[in-house]
């Protein structure tokens, strides 16, 4: 205790190292650290830019989304019209023609059916408007990226005139200014961002499943015309 | 007594016409024809998994599932309306049979 800290000597008595730990040799760990940094600075950026970056940026096709929105809109109108027509037909038969409990029962069924078709039509119309919002956002996104690509092309054209060497030197200076740790942090942020995005979209899908399918999902023995009209 | 009498007043052609109006798709204004028109979604209504971007596949899958729900629902509703028309005709037939029998009983008495 009085001698303070002493560097452990491999092979001394007692030998401070166990058979598994390479006699205090840190080279393996150093190689592993080096490999990690190499991955972070060379392999992952290429992977991110070429594979993940391109794959994740494949955009939605706004015309496809607009067509789906048109389909939902037409569907909502048709279902709404069906409910209204049924109610009008029931109302157009005067009560003198058909009195008694049958007319009441049938009227109840018709009212239920009209209510269910209104609900389904509302769901379809909200789906349609959500899809239109998405399609317009994607259109804006695509135009934004077209603008960015134009800027990049301007840089390349500039490189033709001022000489490519200067642009390359700038890029290299940028890439050397960033340390491996900063690079790792950037990578973590990238992964976190996309994981969060995916979680957000899963949540949106779950909400769509639970709140936008009112009247569209077949719930058996609910919302459809009931089976027991009174028979005389 | 008056309740009993009221329950027996039926205009059978009107009831049958009401049933037929549910499924009559000649002039294109019956509920069934509206629903059939609605269930004819445009082609490619199912967008496909990657139509909302690569990370948007949960949404796209969900949308396609909802399209399937809606088609099933509309088809089952169309069947339900056809069954309803048959039921209205059955009601009218039953009323007719009962009236026939009452008249026969009265005549025999």
Interface residues (C-beta under 8 A of the other chain):
Chain A: X55 X56 X58 X59 X60 X61 X64 X65 X67 X68 X70 X71 X74 X75 X77 X78 X79 X81 X82 X83 X85 X86 X89 X90 X93 X96 X97 X98 X99 X100 X101 X102 X106 X109 X120 X124 X127 X131 X134 X138 X194 X197 X198 X201 X202 X204 X205 X208 X209 X212 X213 X215 X216 X217 X218 X224 X225 X227 X229 X230 X231 X232
Chain B: X6 X7 X8 X9 X10 X11 X14 X15 X17 X18 X21 X22 X29 X30 X31 X32 X34 X35 X37 X38 X39 X41 X42 X44 X45 X47 X48 X50 X51 X52 X53 X54 X55 X56 X57 X58 X59 X61 X62 X63 X65 X66 X67 X69 X70 X72 X73 X74 X76 X77 X80 X81 X83 X84 X87 X88 X90 X91 X94 X95 X98
